Each structure stands twice: as structure tokens, then as C-alpha cells.
Amino acid sequence: MTPRQYSMEHRTAMAARTRERILDAALACYRERGVGATSLQAVARQAEVSAATILNHFGSADELARVVVGRLAETLQVPDDSDWHERGRTPRVRRLVGEMFAFYDRSAPWFEIFRAELNVDPVLREGEAAFWQAIQALYQRVLGDALNDPHVRGAVFGLTHPATVTALRASGLTPDDGAELIAGTLIRTLDQWEGQQR
């Protein structure tokens, strides 16, 4: 009997499939239980692997959570203006608000799950900090110097906050209608600011 021959390509492909199963399992467990209440054993059962296999692929439960949170951010498509074609402040502000409202709408279930754990889970805090840093950089690119004014900054971040989206939805507005309302308000605020700069 000849020993089975494994090619490196086959092993690499198997490892990649196992890694994907683990990530899918962790995501499902986090959605069901939250990150803090999910053990490596629970993820291992869901992925049909051992906890040692998870550690072999990710090194720790924190690193697994870090990768899952990063992948979730990619999947939810955090707004980014790199492919926007709009020119001028008014159309870019409308696009910014529309993109943010759509993002908050599609990510609402995850915000609810993670919000409860932000104060206790360092990986989630890191993910949230990276998210807000990316959003702040996006706002800076779209709004420029106006964002340095404390009143403009307060209006922009307050009116495009997830809680505002939730409140507008609760009042009966669709995300698109809410985005249009807030974009108009921000455009008027920016027009006032610009008038004061002259």
C-alpha cells in the first residue's frame, strides 16, 4: 500500500476552507450569543473542528474576534469616498449622508449586538475606534476646513450619528427620506458657515 500523497496546494486549500468554516462559525456564534459569551469550544462545535484547530489558525480568541470584526466591516461596506464621482460640496454632502444612513441601516443588528459589549471587550473597542477614525477621515475629506468649526462638527457628527438614524426611523421616515432631510440641514449649516468665513 502506498502512502497518500498530499500536495502543498491541497493542504493550503484545505486550511483555507477550515479557516473559512471557523470564521463563519464565529460570526454565527457572535450573532447569537455576543462575543463575550462565545467560547472557543462553541465556535469549534459550530465549525466542526477542535478548539486547538482554531488556536492553530488564529492564535487566540481575541485574534479570532479581531479577524471576524474586520471581515464584518468589509462585508457591511463602511462608506468610503474613493470611488465617488460627485464633485462640489453639496452633492458630496448628500452622498455622504446617504451612504452613512444606508450603512447604519444595514449594520443595525450588529450595532445592537456589539454595543452591549463595547465596555467589556477590548477587541470590539479597537474595532469601534478604527471605524470612527475611518469615518472622521471620510468626513474631513468631504467637508474640509468646515469640520474644524466646533458648531459644524457638532452638527455633522450629531445629525449623522446612528442614534439619529434610529430616531428618524422610529418617527416613520425611511432611511432615504431621513438622509435627504439631514443632508439638507447640513448643507444649510455649511452655507451659513461659509458665509461667516467671508
Secondary structure, 3 states (H helix, E strand, C coil): CCCCCCCHHHHHHHHHHHHHHHHHHHHHHHHHHCCCCCCHHHHHHHHCCCHHHHHHHHCCHHHHHHHHHHHHHHHHCCCCHHHCCCCCHHHHHHHHHHHHHHHHHHHHHHHHHHHCCCCCCHHHHHHHHHHHHHHHHHHHHHHHHHHHCHHHHHHHHHHCCHHHHHHHHHCCCCHHHHHHHHHHHHHHHHHHHHHHHC
